Amino acid sequence: MKQAATGDLVLQEIWRTKDKLSVARGHSIDRLFAEARERQKHSGHRVVNLQRPRKAPANGRAK
């Protein structure tokens, strides 16, 4: 079968990267997020943010 779209190549690369990350962590999502939280601590930047964004008040002013 012929590769028709460039998107297919991009998806294949994403899947290869995902598989490498998974294998390196023993297919453990817990390890993946533990490592992300550790990187977050050292970088000072949020890596994972599970909070919902706040909605602005109806009058458009912050409290």
N, C-alpha and C positions, 0 to 999 in steps of 0.2 A: 504494500500500500504506500502511495506517495504522500510525503509531508506537504500539504497544501498551504497551510497558513503559518505565518511566523509565530502566532500565538501558541501553536502546538509546541514549538521549540522552547518558548518561554516557560510554558507549563511543565514540560519535561525537566527543565533545569530547576524549577522550583521544587518539583517532586524529588529530584536527586538530592538537593540540599536538605529537604525535610527528612529524607531517609537517612542521610549521613548524621544529622543532628539526633535523630531517634536512636540509631545504632550506638552512637557514642555515649548515650545515657541509658543504655540497657532497655530501651523502649519504655522508659518511665517518665510520665508527664510530671510526676511529683519532683523528680530530679531536675527536669528542665526548668520548672518554675522556681525551685530552690536556688538554682544557679542564677536565674534572672534576678531574683531578689538580692542575692549576694552582689551581683554586678551593680545593682541599683544602689546598694549601701555605699559601695566604694566610689561610684561616679557622682553621687549627689543629684542625679537626675532620675525621674521616675521611668522605670522600664515597664512595669505593669500597673495599670490604674483601673480598678474595677468599680470606682465610684461613678455614679450617674452625674452628668453635667447638671448644674443648677439652672433653672429657668429664670430669666429676668422678670422682675415684677411687671405687672400690667402697665404701670405708669412709666416704665423704662428707667427708673432710678434704682440704684443699689441701696440696700439698707445700711 
